[in-house]
Amino acid sequence: MPSSPAQRRYPRAAINEPAHLTLRTREQNRRLPVSIRSISPEGVGLALKDTSQALALRATVRMDFSIAGRPFEIPGVIVWVAGAAAASGGVDVGVRFLLATVTHETRQAYASWVVELLRRLGVQAQPPRTS
């Protein structure tokens, strides 16, 4: 897990928004409620209370969320998993979006929205790379 801003390619914004993470396995797709704790042009940091589902690095997932009335459905890959703070229990998860796999319209809408959010919070950001 990137632990310092110097290790990250993009700045992130702290938010607290409900979302769903769909974990895709050979046997099934499991939809899990999560809270988005941070968001960047490249992905999200999540809090997951359901610890019954093992989460593997590089597992393929889909993030479904709606912020400011704009729904997003973006595939991604789990890039880190860590125990959450003792008070909250659960698991913290990092998901890197696979933006190159979504439609141009979705990619543009997400890039515009997240860069504007970061600007409103006083953070300079470039649109995400898609390759």
C-alpha positions, 0 to 999 in steps of 0.5 A: 500500500502506498503509505506516503504521497511521494509514492503515489502517482496522483493526489487523492481526496478524502471522502466518505461515500457509500458504494458497492464492490463486486468481487468476480471469481470463477464461481460467482460475482459477490456484491459487497457494500463498502465506503469510499474513504479516498479517491484519486484519478486512478482509483479508490481507497475503501473500507469494507466491514464484511471480512467473510470474503477473502480479498486477493491482490490483483483480483478483478472487481467492479466499483459501482458508486454515485457521487453528486448524482453521477453514477459510475461503474468502473472495473478495477484491480485490488492493489492492496489489502490491510487491516482497518483501524481497531475501532472500525474493524473490517478491512481497508482495500485499494482499488486501481481503476481499469479506465482503459476498459470503459467507454470514452464517455465514462472515462471523460466523465470520471476524469472531469469529475475527479479533477474538479473535486480535487481542484475544489479541495485545493489539490492540483491533479492531472486527468488519469492515464488510460494506458 
